[in-house]
Amino acid sequence: MSKSIVNFIEELDTNAKLLEAYKANPVSTAKTYGLSEVDTKIIDDKNWDELSKRFEDLDKAAKTVDY
């Protein structure tokens, strides 16, 4: 089962190894983490509006992605 893009972004805040991998290659790291193709495309396209919507849909505060 695919993991959530919201969980992935939240884990970037607490997992230094994951964050370093993300900084080096965001799309590859997202795929390795287990994100779906749709979620991986959000990262590849830098579609931060859609990412914010995902947080809002879960009633969570949106994270700023500037890594």
VEXBA-724529 format. One record per residue: residue number from 0; chain; x, y, z of N, C-alpha, C in turn. Coordinates in pm, whole numbers. Each point is the difference from the previous one (the first is absolute). Example, Ala and Ser with C-alpha at 12.3 -4.5 7.8 and 13.67 -1.06 7.14 Angstrom:
BEGIN
<pakol n="0" chain="A" n_xx="1319" n_yy="-569" n_zz="780" ca_xx="-89" ca_yy="119" ca_zz="0" c_xx="90" c_yy="120" c_zz="0"/>
<pakol n="1" chain="A" n_xx="-35" n_yy="105" n_zz="-72" ca_xx="82" ca_yy="119" ca_zz="6" c_xx="-77" c_yy="109" c_zz="73"/>
This chain:
BEGIN
<pakol n="0" chain="A" n_xx="84" n_yy="-118" n_zz="0" ca_xx="-84" ca_yy="118" ca_zz="0" c_xx="88" c_yy="124" c_zz="0"/>
<pakol n="1" chain="A" n_xx="-39" n_yy="99" n_zz="-76" ca_xx="75" ca_yy="124" ca_zz="-10" c_xx="-12" c_yy="79" c_zz="130"/>
<pakol n="2" chain="A" n_xx="104" n_yy="71" n_zz="30" ca_xx="-3" ca_yy="88" ca_zz="116" c_xx="-52" c_yy="137" c_zz="-43"/>
<pakol n="3" chain="A" n_xx="-43" n_yy="78" n_zz="96" ca_xx="-59" ca_yy="131" ca_zz="-24" c_xx="107" c_yy="106" c_zz="-21"/>
<pakol n="4" chain="A" n_xx="-26" n_yy="89" n_zz="-95" ca_xx="92" ca_yy="113" ca_zz="-23" c_xx="5" c_yy="90" c_zz="124"/>
<pakol n="5" chain="A" n_xx="-110" n_yy="9" n_zz="72" ca_xx="-3" ca_yy="79" ca_zz="123" c_xx="96" c_yy="-60" c_zz="102"/>
<pakol n="6" chain="A" n_xx="-6" n_yy="-132" n_zz="17" ca_xx="91" ca_yy="-66" ca_zz="93" c_xx="146" c_yy="18" c_zz="-43"/>
<pakol n="7" chain="A" n_xx="24" n_yy="-5" n_zz="-130" ca_xx="135" ca_yy="18" ca_zz="-54" c_xx="53" c_yy="139" c_zz="35"/>
<pakol n="8" chain="A" n_xx="-78" n_yy="103" n_zz="-23" ca_xx="43" ca_yy="137" ca_zz="28" c_xx="20" c_yy="18" c_zz="150"/>
<pakol n="9" chain="A" n_xx="-89" n_yy="-55" n_zz="80" ca_xx="17" ca_yy="10" ca_zz="146" c_xx="126" c_yy="-72" c_zz="45"/>
<pakol n="10" chain="A" n_xx="30" n_yy="-114" n_zz="-60" ca_xx="119" ca_yy="-75" ca_zz="40" c_xx="129" c_yy="72" c_zz="-40"/>
<pakol n="11" chain="A" n_xx="-6" n_yy="81" n_zz="-104" ca_xx="118" ca_yy="78" ca_zz="-38" c_xx="45" c_yy="91" c_zz="115"/>
<pakol n="12" chain="A" n_xx="-93" n_yy="42" n_zz="85" ca_xx="32" ca_yy="87" ca_zz="113" c_xx="71" c_yy="-74" c_zz="114"/>
<pakol n="13" chain="A" n_xx="-12" n_yy="-131" n_zz="4" ca_xx="53" ca_yy="-75" ca_zz="114" c_xx="105" c_yy="-104" c_zz="-37"/>
<pakol n="14" chain="A" n_xx="17" n_yy="-25" n_zz="-128" ca_xx="91" ca_yy="-105" ca_zz="-44" c_xx="112" c_yy="63" c_zz="-84"/>
<pakol n="15" chain="A" n_xx="114" n_yy="24" n_zz="63" ca_xx="111" ca_yy="69" ca_zz="-66" c_xx="51" c_yy="-77" c_zz="-122"/>
<pakol n="16" chain="A" n_xx="4" n_yy="-132" n_zz="9" ca_xx="48" ca_yy="-81" ca_zz="-113" c_xx="-95" c_yy="13" c_zz="-120"/>
<pakol n="17" chain="A" n_xx="-129" n_yy="-4" n_zz="26" ca_xx="-100" ca_yy="17" ca_zz="-106" c_xx="11" c_yy="140" c_zz="-61"/>
<pakol n="18" chain="A" n_xx="18" n_yy="100" n_zz="83" ca_xx="12" ca_yy="137" ca_zz="-49" c_xx="122" c_yy="17" c_zz="-90"/>
<pakol n="19" chain="A" n_xx="112" n_yy="-57" n_zz="39" ca_xx="121" ca_yy="10" ca_zz="-83" c_xx="-20" c_yy="-69" c_zz="-134"/>
<pakol n="20" chain="A" n_xx="-66" n_yy="-116" n_zz="2" ca_xx="-30" ca_yy="-71" ca_zz="-126" c_xx="-94" c_yy="84" c_zz="-86"/>
<pakol n="21" chain="A" n_xx="-98" n_yy="63" n_zz="63" ca_xx="-96" ca_yy="85" ca_zz="-72" c_xx="71" c_yy="119" c_zz="-64"/>
<pakol n="22" chain="A" n_xx="90" n_yy="63" n_zz="74" ca_xx="74" ca_yy="114" ca_zz="-54" c_xx="82" c_yy="-40" c_zz="-122"/>
<pakol n="23" chain="A" n_xx="55" n_yy="-121" n_zz="2" ca_xx="82" ca_yy="-48" ca_zz="-111" c_xx="-84" c_yy="-38" c_zz="-121"/>
<pakol n="24" chain="A" n_xx="-117" n_yy="-64" n_zz="25" ca_xx="-85" ca_yy="-45" ca_zz="-110" c_xx="-143" c_yy="-18" c_zz="51"/>
<pakol n="25" chain="A" n_xx="-79" n_yy="107" n_zz="-5" ca_xx="-135" ca_yy="-5" ca_zz="57" c_xx="-90" c_yy="-109" c_zz="-59"/>
<pakol n="26" chain="A" n_xx="-1" n_yy="-14" n_zz="-131" ca_xx="-91" ca_yy="-95" ca_zz="-64" c_xx="40" c_yy="-144" c_zz="33"/>
<pakol n="27" chain="A" n_xx="127" n_yy="-30" n_zz="-11" ca_xx="47" ca_yy="-135" ca_zz="31" c_xx="-29" c_yy="-35" c_zz="146"/>
<pakol n="28" chain="A" n_xx="22" n_yy="95" n_zz="89" ca_xx="-26" ca_yy="-23" ca_zz="142" c_xx="-148" c_yy="-25" c_zz="25"/>
<pakol n="29" chain="A" n_xx="-86" n_yy="76" n_zz="-67" ca_xx="-145" ca_yy="-19" ca_zz="15" c_xx="-41" c_yy="-139" c_zz="-48"/>
<pakol n="30" chain="A" n_xx="57" n_yy="-44" n_zz="-112" ca_xx="-32" ca_yy="-134" ca_zz="-53" c_xx="48" c_yy="-108" c_zz="96"/>
<pakol n="31" chain="A" n_xx="123" n_yy="16" n_zz="50" ca_xx="55" ca_yy="-98" ca_zz="93" c_xx="-81" c_yy="-7" c_zz="128"/>
<pakol n="32" chain="A" n_xx="-52" n_yy="113" n_zz="43" ca_xx="-82" ca_yy="7" ca_zz="121" c_xx="-130" c_yy="-78" c_zz="-17"/>
<pakol n="33" chain="A" n_xx="-45" n_yy="-10" n_zz="-126" ca_xx="-121" ca_yy="-76" ca_zz="-27" c_xx="-118" c_yy="84" c_zz="-45"/>
<pakol n="34" chain="A" n_xx="27" n_yy="124" n_zz="-41" ca_xx="-109" ca_yy="84" ca_zz="-46" c_xx="-52" c_yy="-49" c_zz="-135"/>
<pakol n="35" chain="A" n_xx="-127" n_yy="24" n_zz="-22" ca_xx="-63" ca_yy="-35" ca_zz="-128" c_xx="57" c_yy="89" c_zz="-110"/>
<pakol n="36" chain="A" n_xx="-25" n_yy="-39" n_zz="-125" ca_xx="44" ca_yy="81" ca_zz="-113" c_xx="-64" c_yy="139" c_zz="4"/>
<pakol n="37" chain="A" n_xx="-125" n_yy="7" n_zz="40" ca_xx="-71" ca_yy="128" ca_zz="7" c_xx="68" c_yy="91" c_zz="103"/>
<pakol n="38" chain="A" n_xx="30" n_yy="-55" n_zz="117" ca_xx="66" ca_yy="80" ca_zz="104" c_xx="142" c_yy="37" c_zz="-41"/>
<pakol n="39" chain="A" n_xx="70" n_yy="-91" n_zz="-63" ca_xx="136" ca_yy="29" ca_zz="-45" c_xx="-1" c_yy="112" c_zz="-104"/>
<pakol n="40" chain="A" n_xx="-101" n_yy="2" n_zz="-84" ca_xx="-12" ca_yy="104" ca_zz="-102" c_xx="-21" c_yy="137" c_zz="64"/>
<pakol n="41" chain="A" n_xx="-69" n_yy="6" n_zz="111" ca_xx="-18" ca_yy="127" ca_zz="72" c_xx="136" c_yy="56" c_zz="38"/>
<pakol n="42" chain="A" n_xx="88" n_yy="-85" n_zz="48" ca_xx="135" ca_yy="43" ca_zz="37" c_xx="80" c_yy="36" c_zz="-125"/>
<pakol n="43" chain="A" n_xx="-8" n_yy="-82" n_zz="-103" ca_xx="75" ca_yy="26" ca_zz="-122" c_xx="-43" c_yy="131" c_zz="-65"/>
<pakol n="44" chain="A" n_xx="-130" n_yy="29" n_zz="2" ca_xx="-53" ca_yy="122" ca_zz="-60" c_xx="11" c_yy="122" c_zz="94"/>
<pakol n="45" chain="A" n_xx="41" n_yy="-27" n_zz="123" ca_xx="5" ca_yy="105" ca_zz="103" c_xx="-137" c_yy="69" c_zz="12"/>
<pakol n="46" chain="A" n_xx="-102" n_yy="-84" n_zz="4" ca_xx="-138" ca_yy="47" ca_zz="8" c_xx="-38" c_yy="17" c_zz="148"/>
<pakol n="47" chain="A" n_xx="55" n_yy="106" n_zz="61" ca_xx="-18" ca_yy="20" ca_zz="144" c_xx="-144" c_yy="37" c_zz="35"/>
<pakol n="48" chain="A" n_xx="-75" n_yy="55" n_zz="-96" ca_xx="-142" ca_yy="27" ca_zz="26" c_xx="-76" c_yy="-130" c_zz="24"/>
<pakol n="49" chain="A" n_xx="27" n_yy="-100" n_zz="-81" ca_xx="-65" ca_yy="-131" ca_zz="18" c_xx="46" c_yy="-64" c_zz="131"/>
<pakol n="50" chain="A" n_xx="126" n_yy="14" n_zz="33" ca_xx="51" ca_yy="-55" ca_zz="126" c_xx="-71" c_yy="66" c_zz="118"/>
<pakol n="51" chain="A" n_xx="-13" n_yy="131" n_zz="-4" ca_xx="-71" ca_yy="71" ca_zz="107" c_xx="-144" c_yy="-49" c_zz="12"/>
<pakol n="52" chain="A" n_xx="-63" n_yy="-26" n_zz="-113" ca_xx="-137" ca_yy="-51" ca_zz="-1" c_xx="-8" c_yy="-135" c_zz="71"/>
<pakol n="53" chain="A" n_xx="101" n_yy="-84" n_zz="-19" ca_xx="1" ca_yy="-132" ca_zz="65" c_xx="2" c_yy="16" c_zz="152"/>
<pakol n="54" chain="A" n_xx="77" n_yy="97" n_zz="50" ca_xx="3" ca_yy="25" ca_zz="144" c_xx="-135" c_yy="53" c_zz="47"/>
<pakol n="55" chain="A" n_xx="-58" n_yy="92" n_zz="-77" ca_xx="-130" ca_yy="56" ca_zz="36" c_xx="-108" c_yy="-107" c_zz="2"/>
<pakol n="56" chain="A" n_xx="5" n_yy="-93" n_zz="-94" ca_xx="-98" ca_yy="-108" ca_zz="-6" c_xx="4" c_yy="-87" c_zz="125"/>
<pakol n="57" chain="A" n_xx="115" n_yy="-4" n_zz="66" ca_xx="15" ca_yy="-80" ca_zz="121" c_xx="-10" c_yy="87" c_zz="126"/>
<pakol n="58" chain="A" n_xx="-39" n_yy="127" n_zz="-18" ca_xx="-9" ca_yy="95" ca_zz="111" c_xx="131" c_yy="12" c_zz="75"/>
<pakol n="59" chain="A" n_xx="110" n_yy="1" n_zz="-75" ca_xx="132" ca_yy="19" ca_zz="59" c_xx="56" c_yy="132" c_zz="-49"/>
<pakol n="60" chain="A" n_xx="86" n_yy="57" n_zz="79" ca_xx="66" ca_yy="124" ca_zz="-43" c_xx="96" c_yy="-34" c_zz="-115"/>
<pakol n="61" chain="A" n_xx="-6" n_yy="81" n_zz="-102" ca_xx="86" ca_yy="-23" ca_zz="-116" c_xx="144" c_yy="23" c_zz="37"/>
<pakol n="62" chain="A" n_xx="87" n_yy="-79" n_zz="-58" ca_xx="143" ca_yy="13" ca_zz="19" c_xx="57" c_yy="81" c_zz="-115"/>
<pakol n="63" chain="A" n_xx="99" n_yy="79" n_zz="28" ca_xx="70" ca_yy="73" ca_zz="-105" c_xx="113" c_yy="-88" c_zz="-51"/>
<pakol n="64" chain="A" n_xx="0" n_yy="-21" n_zz="-129" ca_xx="103" ca_yy="-84" ca_zz="-60" c_xx="101" c_yy="92" c_zz="-66"/>
<pakol n="65" chain="A" n_xx="116" n_yy="11" n_zz="60" ca_xx="104" ca_yy="83" ca_zz="-57" c_xx="136" c_yy="-65" c_zz="15"/>
<pakol n="66" chain="A" n_xx="1" n_yy="-129" n_zz="3" ca_xx="124" ca_yy="-74" ca_zz="19" c_xx="85" c_yy="3" c_zz="-124"/>
